[in-house]
Amino acid sequence: MHPKIDNWLFKLDVDFQEVASTMISLVMSTHPGMIANWNYGVPYFECNGVVCFFNKKKEGIDVGFMKGHRMPKDLPLLEDRGLKLVRHIVMPQNPSIEHFDALSIALNEAVSLNLK
C-alpha cells in the first residue's frame, strides 16, 4: 500500500484503525486494477479513474465517490450533500454489516462507472 496511507491509518484513533483497515481491504478487493494513492492529504482509490477517497470526520470515516452523481439515488446509505458530483457514505466507529454491504455495493457501482 501507499506509505502515506499507512501513516494516515497509524494516526487515526485506535477505535477507527481497524474499521479503516477493513475498508481499505474492501476497496482494494473490489477490482484487480484498483490502486491506492495519496492526494489532497487523504487516501484516494483509483481504477480507470478515481473511484473514491477517505476523509476522517468527527462522526466517522467519510467515503466520497467522485462520480456519485451518476450512481443510483436509491443505493443504501449513499448521501447527497448538495455537491455537484460527489456522494458520500459515512462509516461510523462501530459499523454494522449493513454499512459494509452498502460500501461494497457503492464501490462496485463506482468501478463499473469508471470502466464504461
SEKOL-407626 format. One record per residue: x, y, z of N, C-alpha, C in turn. Coordinates in Angstrom, 2 decimals, padded with zeros to 5 digits, always signed. Atoms other than C-alpha are relative to their C-alpha. Example, Ala and Ser with C-alpha at 12.3 -4.5 7.8 and 13.67 -1.06 7.14 Angstrom:
# SEKOL-407626
[[+000.89; -001.19; +000.00]; [+012.30; -004.50; +007.80]; [+000.90; +001.20; +000.00]]
[[-000.82; -001.19; -000.06]; [+013.67; -001.06; +007.14]; [-000.77; +001.09; +000.73]]
This chain:
# SEKOL-407626
[[+000.85; -001.18; +000.00]; [+000.00; +000.00; +000.00]; [+000.90; +001.24; +000.00]]
[[-000.71; -001.27; +000.02]; [+000.99; +003.64; -000.24]; [+000.48; +000.36; +001.41]]
[[-000.51; -000.29; -001.34]; [+003.26; +004.70; +002.69]; [-000.75; +001.13; +000.72]]
[[+000.75; -001.08; -000.65]; [+001.26; +007.89; +003.33]; [-001.35; -000.50; +000.50]]
[[+001.25; +000.60; -000.49]; [-001.91; +005.80; +003.67]; [+000.28; -000.79; +001.27]]
[[-000.40; +000.71; -001.23]; [-000.12; +003.58; +006.18]; [+000.15; +000.98; +001.15]]
[[-000.19; -001.01; -001.02]; [+000.83; +006.72; +008.11]; [-001.35; +000.58; +000.45]]
[[+001.35; -000.49; -000.30]; [-002.78; +008.02; +007.91]; [-000.71; -000.97; +000.93]]
[[+000.60; +001.04; -000.86]; [-004.01; +004.72; +009.37]; [+000.58; +000.05; +001.41]]
[[-000.68; +000.00; -001.29]; [-001.43; +004.87; +012.15]; [-000.44; +001.20; +000.86]]
[[+000.38; -001.21; -000.73]; [-002.51; +008.41; +013.10]; [-001.48; +000.05; +000.40]]
[[+001.41; +000.04; -000.38]; [-006.21; +007.52; +013.34]; [-000.15; -000.43; +001.46]]
[[+000.32; +000.52; -001.32]; [-007.78; +007.00; +016.74]; [-000.02; -001.52; -000.08]]
[[-000.07; +001.47; -000.03]; [-007.27; +003.37; +017.73]; [-001.36; -000.61; -000.37]]
[[+001.35; +000.52; +000.26]; [-011.06; +002.88; +017.56]; [-000.33; -000.03; -001.49]]
[[+000.29; -000.06; +001.43]; [-011.04; +003.76; +013.85]; [+001.00; -000.76; -000.85]]
[[-001.04; +000.65; +000.80]; [-007.88; +001.96; +012.76]; [-000.48; -001.31; -000.63]]
[[+000.46; +001.29; +000.52]; [-009.49; -001.46; +012.39]; [-001.08; +000.20; -001.07]]
[[+001.06; -000.30; +000.97]; [-012.54; -000.03; +010.59]; [+000.62; +000.47; -001.31]]
[[-000.64; -000.55; +001.20]; [-010.36; +001.94; +008.16]; [+000.79; -001.07; -000.74]]
[[-000.77; +001.07; +000.62]; [-008.11; -001.04; +007.54]; [-000.92; -000.98; -000.75]]
[[+000.98; +000.89; +000.65]; [-011.12; -003.25; +006.76]; [-000.58; +000.68; -001.25]]
[[+000.52; -000.74; +001.16]; [-012.49; -000.54; +004.46]; [+001.00; +000.01; -001.15]]
[[-001.03; +000.00; +001.05]; [-009.20; -000.31; +002.57]; [+000.09; -001.36; -000.66]]
[[-000.02; +001.35; +000.56]; [-009.13; -004.08; +002.14]; [-001.18; -000.24; -000.93]]
[[+001.20; +000.14; +000.82]; [-012.69; -003.98; +000.80]; [+000.15; +000.76; -001.31]]
[[-000.20; -000.80; +001.22]; [-011.85; -001.20; -001.65]; [+000.98; -000.70; -000.93]]
[[-001.04; +000.60; +000.84]; [-008.70; -002.92; -002.88]; [-000.44; -001.32; -000.62]]
[[+000.47; +001.28; +000.54]; [-010.53; -006.23; -003.40]; [-001.15; +000.16; -000.99]]
[[+001.12; -000.24; +000.91]; [-013.27; -004.61; -005.50]; [+000.36; -000.31; -001.44]]
[[-000.42; +000.23; +001.39]; [-011.26; -004.85; -008.72]; [+001.52; -000.20; -000.01]]
[[-001.45; +000.24; +000.01]; [-007.79; -006.23; -009.58]; [+000.81; +001.21; -000.46]]
[[-000.71; -001.19; +000.47]; [-006.90; -002.89; -011.21]; [-000.03; +001.16; +000.98]]
[[+000.10; -001.08; -000.99]; [-007.55; -000.86; -008.04]; [+001.38; +000.40; +000.50]]
[[-001.27; -000.55; -000.46]; [-004.68; +001.40; -006.99]; [-000.27; +000.95; +001.16]]
[[+000.08; -000.92; -001.12]; [-004.25; +003.13; -003.63]; [+000.96; +001.15; -000.26]]
[[-000.80; -001.18; +000.25]; [-002.95; +006.67; -003.92]; [-000.21; +001.01; +001.11]]
[[+000.11; -001.06; -001.00]; [-002.50; +009.81; -001.81]; [-000.11; +001.33; -000.73]]
[[+000.22; -001.30; +000.63]; [-003.96; +013.13; -002.99]; [-000.72; +000.91; +000.98]]
[[+000.68; -001.02; -000.82]; [-005.02; +016.33; -001.23]; [-000.01; -000.36; +001.49]]
[[-000.13; +000.34; -001.41]; [-003.91; +014.89; +002.12]; [-000.89; -001.13; +000.49]]
[[+000.87; +001.12; -000.38]; [-006.25; +011.87; +002.07]; [+000.22; -001.19; -000.95]]
[[-000.10; +001.16; +000.88]; [-006.31; +008.31; +000.67]; [-000.99; +000.08; -001.17]]
[[+000.82; +000.07; +001.21]; [-007.63; +008.06; -002.90]; [+000.15; -001.39; -000.59]]
[[-000.04; +001.32; +000.61]; [-008.50; +004.86; -004.70]; [-000.46; +000.12; -001.44]]
[[+000.22; -000.19; +001.43]; [-008.38; +004.61; -008.47]; [-000.07; -001.33; -000.73]]
[[+000.11; +001.12; +000.92]; [-009.45; +002.12; -011.09]; [-000.56; +000.58; -001.29]]
[[+000.40; -000.67; +001.24]; [-009.53; +003.65; -014.56]; [-000.61; +001.38; +000.31]]
[[+000.50; -001.28; -000.50]; [-010.05; +006.99; -012.79]; [-000.28; -000.12; +001.49]]
[[+000.24; +000.01; -001.44]; [-010.80; +007.99; -009.22]; [-001.34; -000.66; +000.30]]
[[+001.21; +000.69; -000.45]; [-013.34; +005.70; -007.54]; [-000.53; +000.71; +001.25]]
[[+000.43; -000.61; -001.25]; [-013.41; +007.17; -004.03]; [+001.20; +000.51; +000.77]]
[[-001.02; -000.46; -000.93]; [-011.49; +008.85; -001.27]; [-000.53; -000.13; +001.41]]
[[+000.37; +000.08; -001.42]; [-011.49; +008.59; +002.53]; [+000.39; +001.31; +000.67]]
[[-000.31; -001.19; -000.79]; [-011.60; +011.52; +004.91]; [-000.55; -000.22; +001.40]]
[[+000.44; +000.20; -001.38]; [-011.74; +011.18; +008.69]; [-000.75; +001.22; +000.48]]
[[+000.85; -001.05; -000.56]; [-014.56; +013.24; +010.15]; [-000.33; -000.38; +001.43]]
[[+000.36; +000.26; -001.39]; [-015.82; +013.52; +013.70]; [-000.95; -001.19; +000.12]]
[[+001.03; +001.04; -000.09]; [-018.78; +011.21; +013.02]; [+000.43; -001.34; -000.58]]
[[-000.46; +001.25; +000.57]; [-016.75; +008.58; +011.17]; [+000.94; +000.23; -001.16]]
[[-000.84; -000.10; +001.19]; [-014.76; +007.88; +008.05]; [-000.93; +000.23; -001.18]]
[[+000.82; -000.41; +001.13]; [-016.33; +009.67; +005.13]; [+000.60; -000.57; -001.28]]
[[-000.43; +000.53; +001.28]; [-016.11; +007.86; +001.80]; [-000.69; +000.83; -001.07]]
[[+000.55; -000.82; +001.06]; [-016.56; +010.23; -001.11]; [+000.15; -000.69; -001.34]]
[[+000.00; +000.63; +001.32]; [-017.49; +008.81; -004.50]; [+000.00; +001.09; -001.06]]
[[-000.20; -001.09; +000.94]; [-016.23; +011.07; -007.29]; [-001.09; +000.08; -001.07]]
[[+001.09; +000.01; +001.00]; [-018.94; +010.02; -009.77]; [-001.32; -000.35; +000.66]]
[[+001.21; +000.32; -000.76]; [-021.59; +009.74; -007.10]; [-001.27; +000.53; -000.63]]
[[+001.17; -000.59; +000.66]; [-023.93; +011.98; -009.10]; [-000.57; -000.91; -001.08]]
[[+000.44; +000.93; +001.04]; [-024.14; +009.19; -011.69]; [-000.45; -001.34; +000.59]]
[[+000.38; +001.25; -000.65]; [-024.85; +006.45; -009.15]; [-001.50; +000.04; +000.31]]
[[+001.43; +000.01; -000.33]; [-028.44; +005.31; -008.47]; [-000.28; +000.67; +001.34]]
[[+000.34; -000.76; -001.21]; [-030.08; +007.54; -005.88]; [-000.48; -000.90; +001.15]]
[[+000.53; +000.88; -001.05]; [-031.51; +004.54; -004.01]; [+001.05; -000.96; +000.58]]
[[-001.02; +000.86; -000.60]; [-028.15; +002.96; -003.11]; [-000.02; +000.20; +001.52]]
[[+000.07; -000.09; -001.46]; [-028.12; +002.16; +000.62]; [+001.07; +000.92; +000.58]]
[[-000.86; -000.90; -000.79]; [-026.58; +004.84; +002.89]; [+000.73; +001.06; -000.81]]
[[-000.66; -001.01; +000.83]; [-025.42; +006.98; -000.06]; [-000.67; +001.35; +000.23]]
[[+000.52; -001.32; -000.35]; [-025.81; +010.64; +000.93]; [+000.30; +001.02; -001.10]]
[[-000.16; -001.15; +000.89]; [-026.35; +013.62; -001.36]; [+000.05; +001.23; +000.90]]
[[-000.17; -001.17; -000.87]; [-024.97; +016.66; +000.46]; [-000.07; +001.31; -000.80]]
[[+000.16; -001.19; +000.81]; [-025.77; +019.09; -002.33]; [+001.22; +000.35; -000.83]]
[[-001.17; -000.24; +000.84]; [-022.37; +018.81; -004.01]; [-000.34; -000.39; -001.43]]
[[+000.33; +000.22; +001.41]; [-022.38; +018.82; -007.79]; [+000.26; -001.45; -000.45]]
[[-000.39; +001.32; +000.51]; [-020.61; +015.47; -008.32]; [+000.07; -001.09; +001.07]]
[[-000.36; +001.00; -001.01]; [-019.63; +013.71; -005.09]; [-001.19; -000.39; +000.86]]
[[+000.95; +000.53; -000.97]; [-021.88; +011.49; -002.97]; [+000.81; -000.75; +001.05]]
[[-000.77; +000.50; -001.14]; [-020.87; +010.03; +000.40]; [-000.71; -001.14; +000.73]]
[[+000.43; +000.97; -001.00]; [-021.17; +007.10; +002.76]; [+000.90; +000.23; +001.21]]
[[-000.78; -000.17; -001.22]; [-020.08; +007.60; +006.37]; [+000.03; -001.33; +000.75]]
[[-000.18; +001.22; -000.78]; [-018.65; +004.62; +008.21]; [+000.24; +000.40; +001.45]]
[[-000.17; -000.38; -001.41]; [-019.14; +005.05; +011.97]; [+001.07; -000.85; +000.67]]
[[-001.03; +000.71; -000.77]; [-016.77; +003.83; +014.65]; [-000.32; -001.48; +000.14]]
[[+000.42; +001.40; -000.13]; [-018.78; +000.62; +015.09]; [-000.99; -000.33; -001.11]]
[[+000.92; +000.25; +001.10]; [-020.20; -000.13; +011.65]; [-000.65; -001.38; +000.09]]
[[+000.71; +001.27; +000.08]; [-022.76; -002.85; +011.14]; [+000.32; -000.65; -001.34]]
[[-000.20; +000.69; +001.28]; [-022.69; -005.41; +008.36]; [-000.69; +000.77; -001.13]]
[[+000.71; -000.79; +001.01]; [-025.18; -003.15; +006.54]; [+000.89; +001.13; -000.53]]
[[-000.92; -001.05; +000.45]; [-022.54; -000.40; +006.41]; [+001.00; -000.57; -001.02]]
[[-000.96; +000.60; +000.92]; [-020.02; -002.73; +004.80]; [-000.67; -000.49; -001.28]]
[[+000.73; +000.40; +001.20]; [-022.64; -004.14; +002.43]; [-000.27; +001.21; -000.90]]
[[+000.27; -001.21; +000.76]; [-023.61; -000.60; +001.38]; [+001.27; +000.51; -000.67]]
[[-001.27; -000.43; +000.58]; [-019.95; +000.29; +000.85]; [+000.38; -000.88; -001.18]]
[[-000.33; +000.94; +001.08]; [-019.41; -002.82; -001.26]; [-000.86; +000.25; -001.24]]
[[+000.91; -000.27; +001.12]; [-022.46; -002.09; -003.43]; [+000.42; +001.30; -000.71]]
[[-000.40; -001.27; +000.58]; [-021.38; +001.53; -003.92]; [+001.34; -000.10; -000.73]]
[[-001.30; +000.18; +000.66]; [-017.80; +000.52; -004.75]; [-000.15; -000.70; -001.35]]
[[+000.21; +000.71; +001.26]; [-018.96; -001.95; -007.39]; [-000.65; +000.91; -001.04]]
[[+000.66; -000.96; +000.91]; [-021.21; +000.72; -008.91]; [+001.00; +001.03; -000.50]]
[[-000.98; -001.02; +000.37]; [-018.41; +003.31; -008.88]; [+001.03; -000.54; -000.98]]
[[-000.98; +000.61; +000.91]; [-015.92; +000.95; -010.53]; [-000.63; -000.23; -001.37]]
[[+000.65; +000.26; +001.28]; [-018.44; -000.04; -013.20]; [-000.19; +001.30; -000.79]]
[[+000.09; -001.29; +000.69]; [-018.99; +003.68; -014.00]; [+001.33; +000.38; -000.63]]
[[-001.31; -000.33; +000.53]; [-015.25; +004.11; -014.47]; [+000.40; -000.89; -001.17]]
[[-000.38; +000.94; +001.05]; [-014.98; +001.07; -016.72]; [-000.86; +000.09; -001.25]]
[[+000.88; -000.15; +001.19]; [-017.75; +002.13; -019.11]; [+000.67; +000.81; -001.06]]
